[in-house]
Amino acid sequence: MNQKSIFLSFQMLASFKSSSSSSEDATENPPPPPLCLASSSAATSAAHHLRRLLFTAADFISQSNVSAAQNILSILTSNSSPYGDSTERLVHLFTKALSVRIGLSENAATWTTNEMTSSTSCYYLWLNQLTPFIRFSHLTANQAILDATETNNGNGALHILDLDISQGLQWPPLMQALAERSSSNPSSTPPPSLRITGCGRDVTVLNRTGDRLTRFANSLGLQFQFHTLVIAEEDLAGLLLQIRLLALSAVQGESIAVNCVHFLHRFFNDDGDMIGHFLSAIKSLNPRIVTMAEREANHGDPSFVNRFSEALDHFMAIFDSLEATLPPNSRERLTLEQRWFGMEILDVVAAEAAERKQRHRRFEVWEEMMKRHGFANVPIGSFAFSQAKLLLRLHYPSEGYNLQFLNDSLFLGWKNRLLFSVSSWK
């Protein structure tokens, strides 16, 4: 197999992405940031002071001292801005989330409804284009799938169960790599067969994704089938049933790959029973490979103060990376911060118990959970590391991003903070 294929095929995504969503202006152009006359050391000191005030406000809220928290939030509101530096932008969103938590602003559910519009798909495309987070996850997971099916020599049937397919941006590069692997094998007869079962909440979006992937597969000469699996937002039990039905309808000779990219944390309840049932259902498919990508953060901690501290550190690194790679008056940057990461911050800070969707855990928790349910870690290959390194160098040329191999898995970080992990299991 041509080792450049899986990375270079990312360049083919431009036309695929342009057909997947119509771009709408998500927000008006922000005003230019105010001229900052402070020295670098003074700015650093001010940022540290703002973060300490945030922690103090969160601590008062954990003690039900709402009056004291309100006083600090008032100060933070006056000293933060969505148009300032990365710290001011982050403090603005965390202050807003804390205000929602204590009832100074509309409740979390209302705010989420107001903010999340039909432009969500546009935000996702911007996130994919402007940050390495999604591409890193897709690229590394794809390579793990290719490595696991290498023994098929491009001729075997592959069935991918994608538990959150969204717009299907992950799969054109893998299709290209499968086609190239087949063409490089002179003894191959029919082209490789690929079947994708895509899960999602919106049947219209799923059908459009399937149509785009089908056209792309046809252009490569792949035998391709796409199946939709519609799951309601809260119907995780329905998804478990559908997975077990898939196990009963497995095609003989077909290798199954289960793709859990930025998905498994949704199953993590405080008792751990829901994720256990889900992993057991996945195991019943007898998959050749299970790919998993998750945030390297503990946003599911039942302690509000611990969860708040973890979220602040995690999103501070993300906002710093955005500041290093995008200009301050970037409309796309402001939109991602407010409409995408802002929603995640609101969920972690303001929502409680079953209302929270951002229940991320660190890798060691996932590792223990996977092994407990009969999965063995499959080491991420060195070529996946080389591809991710090339991705960062060509598309996100900032010295702040770094890659690390830990526990046979690949991690993407910003400076000294790990942000995302990709691992594979069988």
C-alpha positions in Angstrom: 0.0 0.0 0.0 1.2 3.5 -0.9 2.0 5.0 2.5 1.1 8.5 1.3 -2.4 7.5 0.2 -4.4 7.9 3.4 -2.9 11.4 4.2 -2.9 12.7 0.6 -6.5 11.7 0.2 -7.4 14.3 2.8 -6.7 16.9 0.1 -9.7 15.4 -1.8 -12.0 16.4 0.9 -12.4 20.0 -0.4 -15.0 19.1 -3.0 -16.7 16.6 -0.7 -17.0 19.2 2.1 -18.2 21.9 -0.2 -21.2 19.7 -1.2 -22.0 18.6 2.4 -23.2 21.9 3.7 -24.2 25.4 2.5 -22.1 28.0 4.4 -24.1 30.6 6.2 -22.7 33.6 8.1 -23.0 32.3 11.7 -22.3 35.7 13.3 -21.7 39.2 12.3 -18.1 40.4 11.8 -16.8 41.3 15.3 -15.4 44.7 16.0 -11.6 44.9 16.2 -10.1 44.1 19.6 -9.2 47.1 21.7 -5.6 48.3 21.5 -3.6 46.7 24.3 -0.9 48.9 25.8 -0.1 46.6 28.7 3.3 44.8 28.8 3.4 41.1 28.3 4.1 40.5 32.0 1.2 42.7 33.1 -1.1 40.9 30.7 0.0 37.5 32.1 -0.6 38.8 35.6 -4.1 40.0 34.7 -4.9 36.7 33.1 -3.8 34.8 36.2 -6.0 37.2 38.3 -9.1 36.6 36.2 -8.6 32.8 36.4 -8.3 33.0 40.2 -11.5 35.0 40.4 -13.3 32.4 38.3 -12.1 29.7 40.7 -13.3 31.7 43.6 -16.7 32.3 42.1 -17.0 28.5 41.4 -16.0 27.7 45.0 -18.6 30.1 46.4 -21.3 28.5 44.2 -20.3 25.0 45.4 -20.9 26.4 49.0 -24.3 27.9 47.9 -23.0 31.4 48.7 -24.8 32.9 45.7 -24.5 36.5 46.9 -20.7 36.4 47.0 -20.6 34.6 43.7 -22.7 37.3 42.1 -20.3 40.0 43.2 -17.4 38.2 41.6 -19.3 37.4 38.4 -20.1 41.1 38.1 -16.4 41.9 38.2 -15.6 39.2 35.7 -18.3 40.3 33.3 -16.8 43.9 33.3 -13.3 42.6 32.7 -13.9 40.0 30.0 -14.9 40.1 26.3 -15.6 37.7 23.5 -13.3 39.9 21.4 -10.3 40.1 23.7 -7.3 37.8 24.0 -7.8 34.1 24.6 -8.1 34.5 28.4 -10.7 37.3 28.2 -12.7 35.2 25.7 -12.6 32.1 27.9 -13.4 34.0 31.0 -16.4 35.6 29.2 -17.8 32.2 28.4 -17.2 30.6 31.8 -18.7 33.7 33.5 -21.8 33.3 31.4 -22.0 29.6 32.2 -21.7 30.2 36.0 -24.4 32.9 35.7 -26.7 30.4 34.1 -25.9 27.9 36.8 -27.1 30.2 39.6 -30.0 31.6 37.6 -28.6 35.0 36.7 -29.1 34.1 33.0 -31.7 31.9 31.3 -31.4 28.2 32.0 -29.0 26.0 30.1 -31.6 24.2 28.0 -33.0 27.6 26.8 -29.6 29.0 26.0 -28.6 25.9 24.1 -31.9 26.0 22.1 -31.3 29.6 21.2 -27.7 29.2 20.2 -27.8 26.0 18.3 -29.2 26.8 14.8 -29.3 25.2 11.4 -25.7 26.4 11.0 -24.4 23.6 13.3 -23.1 21.7 10.3 -21.3 24.8 9.2 -19.6 25.1 12.6 -18.5 21.4 12.4 -16.9 22.1 9.0 -15.1 25.1 10.4 -13.9 23.0 13.3 -12.6 20.4 10.9 -10.9 22.9 8.8 -9.5 25.4 11.3 -8.3 23.0 14.1 -6.5 19.6 13.9 -8.8 17.9 16.5 -11.2 16.2 14.1 -8.8 15.5 11.3 -6.3 14.0 13.8 -8.9 11.7 15.1 -10.2 10.6 11.7 -6.8 10.2 10.2 -5.5 8.0 13.0 -8.6 5.9 13.3 -8.6 5.3 9.6 -5.1 4.1 9.6 -5.9 1.7 12.5 -8.7 0.3 10.4 -6.5 -0.1 7.3 -3.8 -1.8 9.4 -6.3 -4.2 10.9 -7.6 -5.2 7.5 -4.2 -5.3 5.7 -4.3 -9.1 5.6 -7.4 -8.9 3.4 -5.1 -7.6 0.6 -7.8 -5.2 -0.4 -10.2 -8.0 -1.5 -12.1 -8.7 1.7 -15.5 -7.2 2.5 -15.4 -4.5 5.2 -18.4 -3.3 7.2 -17.9 -0.1 9.2 -20.4 0.7 12.0 -20.0 4.4 12.5 -21.8 5.4 15.7 -21.9 9.1 14.9 -21.3 9.6 11.2 -22.4 13.2 11.0 -21.5 14.4 7.5 -19.2 11.4 6.8 -16.0 13.5 6.5 -14.0 10.6 7.9 -14.6 8.1 5.1 -13.5 9.5 1.7 -9.8 9.3 2.7 -10.3 5.7 3.8 -12.2 4.9 0.5 -9.3 6.4 -1.5 -6.8 4.3 0.5 -8.8 1.1 -0.1 -9.0 1.8 -3.8 -5.3 2.4 -4.0 -4.5 -0.7 -2.0 -6.6 -2.8 -4.4 -5.0 -1.3 -7.5 -1.5 -1.9 -6.2 -2.3 -5.6 -5.9 -2.1 -7.2 -9.4 -3.7 -10.4 -8.3 -6.9 -8.7 -7.1 -10.0 -9.5 -9.0 -13.0 -7.6 -7.9 -12.6 -4.2 -6.2 -12.9 -4.2 -2.4 -16.3 -4.2 -0.9 -17.2 -1.6 1.7 -20.4 -1.3 3.7 -21.0 1.6 6.1 -23.8 1.7 8.6 -24.1 5.3 9.7 -25.8 6.3 13.0 -27.3 9.6 13.6 -30.4 11.5 14.8 -31.6 13.1 11.6 -32.7 10.8 8.8 -32.4 13.6 6.2 -28.8 14.3 7.1 -28.0 10.6 7.1 -29.5 10.2 3.6 -27.5 13.1 2.3 -24.4 11.7 3.8 -25.0 8.4 2.3 -25.7 9.9 -1.2 -22.4 11.8 -1.1 -20.4 8.8 0.1 -22.0 6.6 -2.6 -21.1 9.1 -5.4 -17.5 9.2 -4.1 -17.2 5.4 -3.9 -18.6 5.1 -7.4 -15.9 7.5 -8.7 -13.3 5.2 -7.2 -14.8 2.0 -8.5 -15.6 0.6 -5.0 -18.4 -1.8 -4.3 -20.3 0.3 -1.7 -23.4 0.1 0.4 -24.7 2.6 2.9 -27.2 1.9 5.6 -28.8 4.4 8.0 -29.5 3.8 11.6 -31.6 6.5 13.1 -31.3 6.9 16.9 -33.1 9.5 18.9 -31.1 11.8 21.1 -32.0 10.0 24.4 -32.7 6.6 22.9 -29.4 4.9 23.8 -31.3 1.7 24.6 -32.6 1.7 21.0 -29.0 1.9 19.8 -28.0 -1.1 21.9 -30.9 -3.1 20.4 -29.9 -2.2 16.9 -26.3 -3.2 17.5 -27.4 -6.6 18.8 -29.5 -7.0 15.7 -26.5 -6.2 13.5 -24.7 -9.0 15.3 -27.4 -11.4 14.2 -27.3 -10.2 10.6 -23.6 -10.2 10.1 -22.4 -11.3 6.7 -20.0 -14.3 6.5 -16.5 -13.3 5.6 -17.1 -9.6 6.3 -14.7 -7.8 8.6 -16.4 -5.5 11.0 -14.9 -2.2 12.2 -16.7 -0.2 14.9 -15.9 3.5 14.9 -16.4 5.3 18.2 -14.9 8.7 17.4 -16.0 11.3 20.0 -19.0 9.2 21.0 -18.4 6.9 23.9 -18.4 9.5 26.6 -22.2 9.9 26.1 -22.7 6.5 27.6 -20.7 7.2 30.8 -23.2 7.5 33.6 -22.1 7.7 37.3 -22.9 4.1 37.9 -20.9 2.8 34.9 -23.7 0.4 34.0 -24.7 2.1 30.7 -21.2 2.0 29.2 -20.9 -1.6 30.3 -24.0 -2.6 28.4 -22.9 -0.7 25.4 -19.4 -2.3 25.3 -20.9 -5.7 25.7 -23.1 -5.1 22.7 -20.1 -4.0 20.7 -18.2 -7.1 21.7 -21.1 -9.3 20.5 -20.3 -8.1 16.9 -16.9 -9.8 17.1 -15.3 -6.8 15.4 -11.9 -7.0 13.8 -11.1 -3.5 15.2 -12.8 -0.9 17.4 -11.5 2.6 17.0 -12.0 5.2 19.8 -11.2 8.9 20.0 -11.9 10.9 23.1 -11.1 14.1 24.9 -8.3 13.8 27.4 -10.3 15.4 30.2 -12.3 14.5 33.2 -15.5 16.4 32.5 -17.7 13.7 34.0 -16.4 14.2 37.6 -19.4 14.4 39.9 -17.7 17.1 42.0 -18.6 20.5 40.5 -15.4 22.2 41.7 -13.2 19.4 40.2 -15.2 19.4 37.0 -14.9 23.2 36.7 -11.2 23.1 37.3 -10.7 20.4 34.7 -12.8 22.2 32.2 -11.0 25.5 32.7 -7.6 24.0 32.1 -8.8 22.0 29.1 -10.5 24.9 27.3 -7.7 27.3 28.2 -5.4 25.1 26.1 -7.9 25.0 23.3 -8.4 28.8 23.3 -4.7 29.4 23.4 -4.3 27.2 20.3 -7.0 29.1 18.5 -5.3 32.4 19.3 -1.9 31.1 18.0 -3.4 29.9 14.7 -6.2 32.4 13.9 -6.3 36.2 13.8 -8.2 38.0 16.6 -10.9 39.3 14.3 -11.6 36.0 12.6 -15.3 35.5 12.3 -14.8 31.7 12.2 -12.8 31.7 15.4 -15.4 33.8 17.2 -18.1 31.5 16.0 -16.3 28.3 17.1 -15.6 29.8 20.5 -19.1 31.1 21.1 -21.3 28.5 19.3 -19.3 25.3 19.6 -16.9 25.4 22.5 -19.2 27.8 24.4 -22.0 25.1 24.3 -19.6 22.5 25.6 -18.5 24.9 28.5 -22.2 25.6 29.3 -22.9 21.9 29.5 -20.0 21.0 31.7 -20.4 24.0 34.1 -24.2 24.7 34.2 -25.8 21.3 33.7 -26.1 18.6 36.3 -26.6 14.9 36.5 -28.4 13.4 33.6 -28.7 16.7 31.8 -24.9 16.7 31.0 -23.8 15.4 27.7 -20.0 16.2 28.0 -19.0 13.3 30.2 -15.4 12.9 29.0 -12.9 10.7 31.0 -9.2 10.4 30.7 -7.6 7.6 28.8 -6.7 5.5 31.8 -10.4 5.3 32.7 -11.3 4.1 29.1 -8.4 1.7 29.1 -9.5 0.1 32.3 -13.1 0.0 31.1 -12.3 -1.6 27.7 -10.1 -4.3 29.3 -12.7 -5.1 31.9 -15.2 -5.9 29.1 -12.8 -8.2 27.2 -11.1 -5.8 24.8 -7.3 -5.8 24.1 -5.4 -2.8 23.1 -4.1 -2.8 19.5 -1.0 -0.5 19.2 -1.4 2.5 17.0 1.3 2.1 14.3 4.3 4.4 13.7 3.0 5.3 10.3 -0.1 6.8 11.9 2.2 9.0 14.0 4.1 10.1 10.9 0.8 11.0 9.2 -0.4 13.0 12.1 2.9 14.8 12.3 2.7 15.7 8.6 -0.9 16.9 9.1 0.2 19.3 11.8 3.2 20.6 9.9 1.3 21.3 6.6 -2.1 22.5 7.9 -1.5 23.8 11.5 2.0 25.0 11.6 2.3 26.1 15.2 5.0 24.9 17.5 2.4 24.5 20.3 0.8 21.3 18.9 2.6 18.1 19.9 2.0 14.3 19.5 2.8 11.6 22.1 2.7 7.8 22.1 1.4 6.6 25.4 0.1 3.1 26.3 0.1 2.1 22.6 -2.2 5.0 21.8 -1.6 8.4 20.1 -2.3 11.7 21.9 -2.6 15.2 20.5 -1.7 18.1 22.9 -1.2 21.8 23.1 2.1 22.7 24.8 2.1 20.7 28.1 -1.6 19.7 28.0 -2.9 16.6 26.3 -6.2 17.2 24.6 -7.3 14.2 22.6 -6.5 10.5 22.4 -7.0 7.9 19.7 -6.8 4.2 20.5 -7.8 0.9 18.9 -9.1 -2.3 20.4 -10.1 -5.8 19.5 
